Amino acid sequence: METITIAGAQIPVSYDYKKNVIAIKEAIDYAKKVDAHYLVTPEGSLSGFITDFDTRNGRSEQDLIDALHDVVNYAQEKSIGLFLGTMWLQHENNERVRRNQIRVYDREGNYIDHVNKTLTMPEYEKVKPNEYVKPIFIPEMPQVAILCLLCNDMWGCIIDNGPCIPKIALEEEWNLMIHCTNGLRNPPDPYNPYHDDIFGDWHNAWLKMMSLHTRLPIVTCDNSIHMHGEEYDGPTSSQSGVVSNGVWRTDVPRTGTQYFHYTFSIPRLIFRTGESDYSSLENRN
């Protein structure tokens, strides 16, 4: 296998998990239509990005488990693997631990592994942070170590004094970054009405710089509405799409539901050579 196609979904992350299931299934349909192998969704895309993800409106842990099985089974029918962002009750050492995760499934619906968020935001999540960073490997490219990041794990070090997690890509043999995000937008800030513009410029510049500095492509997907699920028609907190060697390889509008896909050369991922064709990208930056 010489190439792999990864699709992404900039979709609304509602506080209503039933609506989220519908949105994810529609994204899976898109991934199938473009012959993608895997689909990446935003942070919290199944559960919603809410502190009471396991109890909101009378829901239970089993409701989320059933919703997850519904999505995974649907993806399996379409032969689409998943990098699925969701809040989750993880059973660890006979305890139920609240986590913010990326759950990874192969194209046959088999659970591969999960990654927990490291740089959590207690006021928004109330989840336990990750203790260590580990690579994810998928069957189609076992030599490609995937660094999976959740929102602040990409840029939280700038404002939260946490570790610069993408930097470990320079210190260890990583080959690709998957970034599921759900950034704050349109906050009530009487002192600075340009919050979204400032953060949007910073996020996008940081993504471009990290892809250039690490020489790793980044697949990133943001929520299309407000962080906690309220309707919103303004721009996303960060650009969704694929960025490599400091250049956006996709051209995804920053409003509303959007899908994208990109075909990677697996040998280039293995040897970390990045992309070399800039001929059609003059108007994307």
C-alpha positions, -999 to +999 in steps of 0.1 A: +000+000+000+016+032-012-010+058-003-037+065+023-066+089+021-077+106+053-109+126+054-119+153+080-152+167+091-157+202+104-191+195+119-214+209+146-205+195+180-239+198+198-247+191+234-273+167+220-254+134+213-282+121+191-277+150+167-240+144+169-245+108+158-263+120+127-236+145+119-209+119+122-227+094+101-231+121+073-193+127+076-188+089+072-209+090+041-186+117+027-155+097+036-170+067+017-179+088-013-142+100-017-128+065-010-111+076+022-096+051+046-101+070+078-122+099+091-111+125+117-138+144+137-136+174+161-129+172+199-160+160+217-178+153+185-199+123+198-206+133+234-205+171+231-179+193+247-197+196+281-188+189+317-219+168+323-214+147+291-226+115+310-257+130+326-270+159+305-308+157+300-310+124+317-285+106+295-264+077+310-231+061+304-249+033+285-265+059+262-230+071+251-218+035+248-248+027+225-242+058+205-205+049+200-215+014+189-240+029+164-213+052+149-186+025+148-209-001+132-220+024+106-184+032+098-176-005+096-204-010+071-187+017+049-152+004+056-141+037+071-117+038+101-122+065+127-102+090+148-132+099+169-132+128+194-154+123+224-156+128+262-157+093+278-159+074+310-128+052+308-126+022+331-091+022+347-081+001+376-117-007+385-126+030+385-146+051+361-123+080+351-136+110+331-115+115+300-114+136+269-103+112+242-096+104+206-108+068+201-093+050+171-110+022+152-099+004+121-119-001+089-134-033+102-147-016+133-121-030+156-109-008+185-072+000+181-065+024+210-073+058+225-054+089+234-064+111+264-060+149+264-030+162+283-035+199+286-071+199+298-091+229+308-108+221+342-133+250+340-146+235+307-140+198+309-137+184+345-117+154+332-085+138+343-055+148+322-032+124+304+000+113+321+020+104+291+020+106+253+020+075+232+019+068+195-010+053+176-004+028+148-031+017+122-030-015+102-026+002+068+008+018+078+023+001+108+056+020+103+039+054+107+037+066+143+007+090+147+008+117+173-029+124+183-036+157+199-067+172+214-071+210+211-049+226+237-024+198+233-014+215+201-010+251+214-017+252+251+019+256+260+018+292+248-007+304+273-009+277+299+028+270+306+023+233+298+047+212+278+050+218+240+038+184+231+043+187+193+080+193+201+084+156+210+079+149+173+115+163+169+128+141+197+112+108+188+103+090+155+068+104+148+054+106+113+019+123+113-002+144+136-040+141+140-055+171+158-091+170+170-100+205+183-129+226+196-117+261+204-134+290+222-150+315+199-169+348+203-164+351+241-179+381+259-148+403+261-156+440+265-119+449+264-111+433+231-137+428+203-111+413+181-106+381+201-116+357+174-094+374+148-064+374+171-068+337+182-076+326+147-045+342+133-024+327+161-038+292+158-033+291+120+002+304+122+011+279+149-003+250+129+018+261+099+049+266+120+046+233+138+041+215+104+072+232+091+093+229+122+085+192+128+082+183+091+051+163+099+018+168+082-011+178+104-047+168+099-069+191+120-107+194+125-126+220+145-162+222+157-183+244+134-205+260+161-199+273+197-176+252+219-204+240+242-229+233+214-249+265+209-257+276+174-231+299+158-225+310+122-192+327+127-157+314+119-141+284+135-115+289+162-088+274+139-086+263+103-096+227+095-077+208+069-043+194+061-011+215+066+023+202+056+057+220+055+040+252+065+015+251+036-022+244+037-028+214+013-066+219+015-088+249+013-116+246+039-140+275+046-140+284+083-178+285+086-204+258+087-202+221+080-173+213+058-156+181+047-121+176+032-098+147+023-062+143+014-041+114+000-008+109+017+022+091+003+031+065+029+068+064+020+069+102+025+053+098+059+077+071+069+108+091+058+094+125+069+100+142+036+068+162+036+052+174+005+071+189-024+045+201-049+036+238-043+026+246-078-012+249-072-011+265-037-004+301-045-038+314-034-042+293-002-020+313+022 
